[in-house]
């Protein structure tokens, strides 16, 4: 039902979008804000067009007019309600995803404009830093001459006599490790 001129304009808009998307990719790689700003505007216009057509098809025209005659005979109000609910879900998901992606790109462009080219290379760890951290954590393997080679040698002497203030479990009587315990054992423990 749309005119040929509208379809040609829509095709031109989509072809221009290919160049804008390629420029935005270049902007992400080189961290240049202006390419991303153009893409944000393109995304916003695309969202506006999509919103118009989604609302026109799913909300204003209503799904009940296009139901098959089989559904009209069985239970038209029930099927129409299911179709309206499904359409509402489709509209919510389609618009929500588009707005989320628009926000992500806009937020990245804002980060670049406020904080410059964000460099995440500080999250990468080179081999020297990794080995230094490993030396600090693993004393046994990377011990200096100042650290005794027998790891835990200081603690062995203090624990020879047992830990202070401790007492035997169940007052020294044997306790059953099997679960469930054998019958008759629980009566003798009490």
N, C-alpha and C positions, 0 to 999 in steps of 0.2 A: 504494500500500500504506500510505501515511501517513494518519493520521486527519485529519478536517476541522478539528479544533481546532488541530492543529499547523500546518496550512496557514494558518489565520486568524492565529495568533500570528506566523508568518513574514511574512505580509503586513503586519501591524502594525509589526514590527521594520523592515521595508523602508520603510514610510511615515514612521516616526520618523527613519529615516536621511536622508530628504529634508530635513527641518528641521535636522538636525544638520549636514548638508553645507552648507546655506545659512548657518548660523551660523558654520561654519568658514571659509567664504569671506569673511564679514564680518570675522572675526578676522584673516584674512590681510591684508585691505585696511586695517583700522584698527590692525593689529599688536597685538592683544590676545591674551594667552597662554591665558586660560581657555577660550575657544571652541575653540582648537586642542587643548587637553588633552582636552576632551570628545570631539572628533573622533578623537583618537588612541585613546581607550578604545573608541569605536565601531568603529574599524578593527581593533583587536585582537580584539574579540568576533567581528567578521565573519571575520577570519582563522581564528579557532578553529572557527567553524561550517563554513567552507569546507574547512578541513583535515580535519575529521571526515568530511564527505561525499566529499571527493576520495579519502581513504584507504579509505573504505567501498566506493566504486564501483570504483576503479581497482586497489587493492592487495588488500583482503580478499576481494572477490568473484571476482577473477581474470578475465581476459578469455577464457580458454579455454572456459568454459561457454557463452558466447554466440556462438561461431563458427558460421558458416553450414555447412550440411551439405556443400556443395561443397568447402570447405576441409578438412573432416574426411576426405574421401576422398582428396584429393591428397597431402597431407603435413601431418598434424595437428601434429606436434611442431615443424616449422619455422615454420608459420603461428602457432602459439601463442607461440613464442619471439619472433617479430617483433611480435606484439600486446603481449606483456609489455614488450618494450623500448620500444615506442611509448608505452605507458601510463606507464612510468617516466619517460620524457622529458616527457610532459605534466604529470605530478605535479611534477617538479623545476622546470619553467618556471613553472607556476601558483603554486607556493608561493614560489619565489624572487622573482618579481615582486611578490607581495603583501608579502613581508617587506621588500623594497627600498623600496616606497612607504611602508610603515609607518615604516621608519627615516628616510626623508626628512622626513615630517611631524613625527615625534618630534624630529628634529634641529633643525628650524626652530623648534619650540616651545621647545626648550632654549636656542637662540640668543636668542630673545626674552626668556626668563626671566633669563638671565645677563647679557646685554649691552644689554637694553632694546630699544626699537624700532630695529632696524638701519636706518639711512638710507643708501641708496646714491646720494644726490644728489651726493656728491663725485666720482663717476665721470662725471657729466655736465660738459661744459665749456661755459662761456658764451662769447659771441663775443669779449669783451675779452681773456680768457685765451688763446683760440685765436690772436688777432691778435698778442698779446705773444710767444707762442711762435714764431709764424711770423716775426716781426721778428728774433728771435735766430737762427733757422736760415737765413734768406734775407738775407744781408748786402747784396747788390747792390740789391735792391728797396727796402729800408728803411734805407739808409745815412744816417748823420748827416754833418755837415760835417767831423767829425774823421776819418772813414774815406775814403781816396781812392776816387774814383768808378770808376777803372779797376781792376776786380777782378783781382788777380794781377799788378799792376804791379811788385811787389817781386821776383817770381820770374823775370820775363822777363830781367832783367839777368844774373842768376846762371846761367841756362841757355843764354846765347848761345854760349858756347864748347863746349857739349856737357857731358855729365855726367862728372864726374871718375872716373877708373879704368875707363872703359868701353873695349871694343874691338869691332871689327867682327865680325859674325857670319860664321862659316865663313871666317875670315881674309880677308875682302873679296871672295871669289869669289862668283859668282852661285849661288844655290841654287834648286832647283825648288820652286815653290809648288803644282804640280798633283799630285794624288794619284789613282791611283798614278802614280809618275814614269814618263816615257817610257823605253823599253828602251835600254840602253846608257849611260844617264846615270850610274847608280850606279857603273859600272866606272871612269869617268873621275874621279869625285870621290875614290875611295879612292886 
